[in-house]
Amino acid sequence: MKHRVGDPIPEWVMEHVSSERMRTMAAILRDPNPLHWDRQAVAALKLGLGERTINQGPLGLGYMVNMLHAWAGPGCIRSMVTRFPQVVLDGERVIARGTITALRESGGELLAECSISLEHAQRGVLLEGEATVSLTAPATGSPA
């Protein structure tokens, strides 16, 4: 497949951000912050979010990683820098999007520099960043 600067990366959709996954992640990470599992704690802060739990940053980041892996394959990410301008809330439908901003060759790999984001239809960009992705197909064959 021929890649060009400006090409979009196929979107990856999380139809429903799950509060149950947030609770599980909080337990796995031993994260005591009730914002990830206690709706009343979020509401008590009066942030205008209502009684909706806040997705952990690594989960939102994972949605963008899923998009890149679906596009270029597992192990394709060479580097990634992200910013979190907004929070992701339980129950939301979010879409990971990206665009190729540059192409270069390095060490025998075709690398795509990409602009990436996680977006909500009404609230706009929730997470954003840049990623360097290998577009070189992995070598196939039997191990020596």
N, C-alpha and C positions, 0 to 999 in steps of 0.2 A: 504494500500500500504506500502510495506517495503522500507524504505529509508536507504541509505548507504553513508558513507563518500566517496566523489569523484563523486557521482551522479550529472549529470548536471540538472539545472533547465530549463524547456522548454523555448526556446527563445521567446521574444516578439519583433515584428518588427514595427517600424514607417516607413512606405513606403516613406513618403515625409514630411519633417519638413516644416511646413507652416509659411511663413512670415506674413500671415494674423493673425494667432494665436499669433505671437509675438507682433504685433501691438495691438491686443486686450488685451493681458496680460500687456503690457506697460500702456495702459489706465486704466485697473483695478488697477494696482499697483501704478498708478500715477508716473511711472518711467520716468523721463525726458531724460534719456540717449538715444540719437538718434541712437546708435549702434543697437538697437533692432527694429527700424522701418524706418530708413533712409539709403538707400543703398549708396547714395553719401557720407554721413558722414563716413561710413565704408571705402569706397574707398579712401577718402581724408587722412585717417590715414596711408595709404601705408603699411598695415600689410601683404600684399600678399594674402588677402582674396577676392580681387575683389570687385564687388558691390553686396555683399551678407550680409544680416543682421545676427546678432549673437543672437542665442536663449538664453533666460533668463535661468539662472541656475535652478530655480524651475521647468521649463518645462522639461528640460533634466532629472532631478531627478525624475520627474513624470513618465517618460518612464520606469525607473527601478522599481518604485513602482508598475506600471501596471503589469510588469512581475511577481513580487512577489505575487500580489493579484490574478492574473490569475492562478498561481500555487497552492497557499496555502489558498486562500480565503481572502475576505475583512477583515480587522482588524487583520491580521496575523503578522504584523510587530511589533516587540517588541523594536528594536533599529536599527539605521542605521547611519553609518558614511561614508561620501563621500568626494572625492577629484575631482578637476576639472583640469586635466592636459592640456586639449585642449578645444576649443570652439566648439559648435555645430552650423552649418550654415544652413540658409534656403535652401530648396531644397534637402537636403541630405536624404539618406536612412540610418537609424541607427538601430542597433540591440542590445537589452538588453539581456545580458547573465549572467549566474551565475552557481556556483558549491557549493555543500555542502562540507564544510571543517571540520565540527565537529558536533556531535549530543550529546545532554545531556537532562536529565530530571530535571525540576525545578518546584516546586509547582504544580505537577500533569500535567504539560505540557511537551510534547516532543518538544524541541527546536533545530533548525538547525542553526548553524553558517554558513554563506554563504559568499563567495567572489562574488562580483557583478561588472558588467561593462556595459558601453554603448559604442558600437564600430561602426566604419565606415570602410567599406571594404578597402579603400585606406589609410586613415589616421590613422587607428588603434584605440587604446583606447582613448576615449574622456572624459569619466567620469569613476571613479572606486571607490570601497569601500567595506565595510563589512556590513552585516545585520544579525540580529538575528530574526528568523521567527518561529512562533508557527506552528507546524504540527499537533497539537491536534485539532480534529474536534470540532467546537463549539457545545455546548449543545443544544439539540432540545427540544421542548415541549412548552406548553403554559405558559405564565407568571402567577405567583401566584396571 
